[in-house]
Amino acid sequence: MTLINNDMDSLNNPPPMPPAISEVAATGAIPPIISPDPVMTLDQLPKMVASIQAEVRKVVVGQEKTVNAILMALFSRGHCLIVGVPGLAKTLLVHTVAHLLNLPFSRIQFTPDLMPSDITGTEILEEDAVTGRRKFAFTRGPVFTQVLLADEINRTPPKTQAALLEAMQEKTVTVAGKNYSLEEPFIVLATQNPIEQEGTYPLPEAQLDRFLFELPMDYPSAADEYKIVEQHSFTPLSQLKPILERKAILDLREAISHIPAAPNVVQFAVNLVRATRPADPTAPDYIKRWIRWGASPRASQYLILAGRARAAMQGRFNVACEDVSALAPIVLRHRLIRSFQADAEGKATEQIIAQVLQDISK
């Protein structure tokens, strides 16, 4: 099987490993560029993920799955919608991950009076003190960052929510007819409260589809909650050691994008997504009863893209059907629109996805 650069010798006889990430982190320094060899680059990724998780645990207890998903989205050029009740440390978790990645971080608190220009920036009229001439100068908004926290994104009207659409999809911002590029890597991590609906504006389906994952953050387990209460102390982010940096992230992205997915794995992802569409001939009868609109081809694509990142983070050099199955709930849950029949029968989206996975895997 061909992998990345057709250099199978590098797989069978890899060059000596550089120092472990934990050793580098112990010095307080950011690791250098990993290796010019993509295979060596990927070989170090599991150690980096373990180091990031260890640092996150100093601040946030019991959210390893969410951290892994955020890293997968980062390596897959995607974005995350984090859904959870207040008090689960959603905002703190995002800020912590941004610090460990050593990336610029901005936070936007979405409120009903927030305007699109408060996100993208605006042109202001300036006067030259010497010549007296006036000209418009563009003042950049908080979207010009690399890790953007859109806090309580559903508390602002759709007009303002839409200000993020171009940035999320095209990685550009257009203001007054001028186009500005965002520096890569760029990831939007939005939070949403699932219980309080008063004064909120549901995200349009077009915007929901721009998110690679919807990540449910649930209450911690009894053991984790005991640790949270027992520690009752806050570790300043400045005491955490950055694990990655921008160039290393870009190198990892490039290496991960070349991880192969076998035709049967791609077919499995396509079959899974097509089975969620009521009008598709392959859709089961219960899908026609419970789902009004299924997932788009973007979901099929995201399953493979995120599957590459998941495989790499686990130290594997190929995407498996197990990766697709594991990612399906967080890739599909915000893309399926249930019918009234599903509500009447008490069928949650997660239950429907699980049943489709069971049928497709037979």
N, C-alpha and C positions, 0 to 999 in steps of 0.2 A: 504494500500500500504506500502510495506517495504521500509524504508529509512535508509541507512547506517548501523546502528547497531541494527535494529529491536526494538529500544527503543521509542515506540510511546508515553510513558508517558512524555518523555523529550520534545516532540512536544506540547503536550497539557498543560503541566505545566512546562515551562522552568524555570531554576534557575535564580536568580537575575542577571541583566545585569551588566557587568563591566563598568567602566567609558567610556563615549563616546570618540571616537577617537579624535574629535576636542578638548576635554578637555585635553587629554593627550598631543596632539600636542602643545597646548598653553604653556605647561611647557618647550617645547624645547626638550623633551625626546622622544626616540623611544618607541612605545608601546611594552609591554611585550608580551610573548606568550599568545595568546588570551584565549584559553580554551582547556582542554583535550577532551571536548565533541565536536564532529564534527558539531552537529547541532548548538551549541552555536558559534562555529567558523564561520560558514556560516552566522549566524544571524547578525554578526557585519560587514560583507563584504560591504553592501551598504553604511554604514557610512564611511568606509575607502575610498571607491571610491569617495564619495562626498568630503572628505577632500583632496584627491589627486587632484581632479579637481580644488578645490579652490586654492591650492598652485600653480598649473600650470598656472592658470589665472593671477597670479602676474607677470608672465614672458611672456607667449604666449597667445594671445587673439584668441578665436573663433575656437579652434580645439578639442572640447570636444569629438566628435565622434572618432577622431583618437586616442585620449588618451584612451578611452574605449576599442577600438580594440586592442591596444598594451597590455592593462591589460588582456584582454581575451586571447590573444596569450600567455602571460606569464603564466597564470593559466592553459592553455591547453598544455603546453610544445611545443609551436609552434614558428614560426618566422614570421616577417612582411617585405614586400617590400613596401616602401613608395614612391609613384610616384607623383612628383609635380615640377612645374617650380621653378627656383631660386628665393629666397627672401621670401619664405613662412615659414621660421623658422623650416624646417625639422630637421636640425642638432641640433638646440637649444632645440627643443621639446624632442628629444631623450635624450639629456644630462640632461634635467630637470627631466624627468621621472626616469632616473637612479639614480639621486641624491635623489629623494623622496622615492625610494625603498631602499636606502642605500646599493646599490650593487656596486661592482667594475665595472668600466667603461673603455672601450678602444675604440679608434677611429682609423680606417684605411682609409686613403685617397687613393682610388683606382686610379691609373694612368697607362698609357701604359707600363711603365718600371717596374711596381711592380712585384716581383717574389713570387712564392709560399712560399719560406722560409721566406719572409718578413712578412708572415701571421702566419705560424705555428711555426717558430723558426728554428734553425739549430744547428748542432754540430760543436764546435770549438776545435781546438787542444790546450790543456793547458799543461804547464810544471811545475812540482812541484819544487819550489825554493830550497827545502832541498835535495831531492833525485835525482833531475834532470830527473825523469821519465816523459814521456809524455802520456797523455790520452785525449780521446775525452770527452767533457762535453757538455750537451745539454743546450742551451740558449733558453728559452721559448719566443715565439712570442706573439703579442698582442691578439691572439685568446684565450689565457689563461686568461679569464676574465669571467664576468657573464652577462654583457650587452655589446654587441659588435656592434658598429656603422660601417657599411660598406658603406662609403660615396661614392656616384656615382659609384656603383658597376659595371656598364656596361662600364666603361672607361678602363678596364683592359682586356687582352686577356682571352679566355676560360681556358687556362692552369692554370692561376692564380685564376680565379673564382672557378675552381674545387677544389682548396685547402680548400674551406669551406664546400664541400659536406659532407665529413666524420664527421666534427664537428657538422654540422646541423642535420644530421640524427642519428649518433651513439653517439654523445657527447664524441667523442674521437679524438685524433690526433696521426697519425703514422709517425714517422720520423726515418730513418735509421733502419727500421725493429722493432723499439720499439714503444709500444703503451702507450699513456698517456691519462688519463681520465680528462675530464673537470668537474669542480665543478658545481653542480646544485644549483640554477636554472641558465640555460644558454639560452640566447635569442639573435638572430641576427636580428638587425633592419637595413635593407639596404635601401639606397635612390637611386633614379634614376630620371634623367631629361627627360621628355617625348618629348621635342621639339627639342633639339640639338642632331642630330644623327651623325654628323661628328666626326670621331675619337672615335666612340663607338663600342662595341661588344655586340650584343643582347645576353641576357642570354639564354643558352640552355633550352629546355623544361624540361629536367631532373632536372635542378637546380631550375627552376621556381616552379616545383611541390613540392619542399622541403619547400616552403613558405606557411604557413597556410593562410595568408591573403595577398592580394594586395590592398593597401590603397591609393586611389586617394586623394591628397590634392589639393583642388581647391582654387581659390582666395577668400579672406574673403568677407563677406557681407558688404554693405555700412556702416552699424552701427559699425561692428567690425573694419573695416578699419579706421573709424573715431576715435575709441578708441586707435588704434595702433598709429596713428599720434598724437593724443592729449596727450597721456602719454609721448611719445618721451623720455622715460627714461629706463634704463636697471636695473632690479633688480638682484643683484649678487646671484648666486645659493646658496652661503654660508648663505644667509639670509632666505632661505626656510627651513622649518622644515620637516625632514624625517618622513614619515607616517608609513612605514613598515620596516621590516628587513628580513634577509634570512630565519631564522627559521619559522617566521610567514608565509612567502610565501610558504614554503614547506608544512606547516600544511594546508594552504588553498588549495594547489594543491591536497593533499591527500583527503581532505573532498569533494572537487568538483568532484573528479573522481568517487565518490560513488553516485552522484545524479542520480536517475533513469530516463531512457527514455522509455516511453511506447512503446509496439510493433508497434502501429499505427504511432508513430512519427519516429521510425527507418525506417518503410516501406515508409513513406513519403520522407525521405532523400534519400533512395535507389532509389525510383521511379524517383525522380527529377534528380539524377545524371545519371541514365540509359537513361533517355529521352534526354540527351545531346549527345548520341552516335549515329551517323548516321546508323551504322550497326545493332543497336538494333531494334527488331520488334516493340517495344513500342514507338520508336522515331517518333515525328510528321514529316510530309512531309517537312515542312520548315527547320527542322534541317538537313535533308538530302541534302537540297539545300545550306544552309548557313554555315554548320559546316563540316570541314574535319576530325577532331579528337575531341572526347568528353573527359569528365573528367574521371579519373581513380577511382577505389574503395577507394583510399586515400581521395578523396574529400568527399565521403559518410561518411567515418570515421571522417574526420575533422568537418563536419557539426554537428555531434552529440557531439564530444569533445568540440568544441567551444560553442555549444548550452548549455552545462552544465555550462560553465563559465558565459555565458550571463544570464542564469536563476538565478544563484547565485548572480551575481552583481545587479540584480533587486529584490533580496529578495525572490525568489521562489525556491522551493525544487523539481522541476521536469522540464524536458525539454518539450517544447510545439512545435507544428508545426510552430507557429509564430516565434520562435527562428530560426528554420531552414530557413524559408522564409526571415527573416531579414538578415541572414548571407550569404545567397546564392550569392548575387552579389560580395562580397569581397572574398569568397572562390572559386568561379568558374571563375571569369573574366580572370585570367591568366592561366587557364587550358583549355580553349576552343580555338581551332585553327580554325579561320574562313576560308571560301572558297573564291575564286575569285568572285563567284556569290554574296556573302554577301557584298563584297566591291563594286561591280557594283551597287547593290541596295541600298547602303548606310546604311546597317544594322550594327550598333555598337554592340559590345558584350553585353553591358548592356541591350540593347533593346531585344536581343534574350533571355537573361536570364529572363527578366521580362515577356516575352510572354510564356516561358516554365512554369514559376511559375503560371501564370494565368491559363494555361491549366491543370496543375497537381492539382491545388487546387479545381477544379470544382468537 
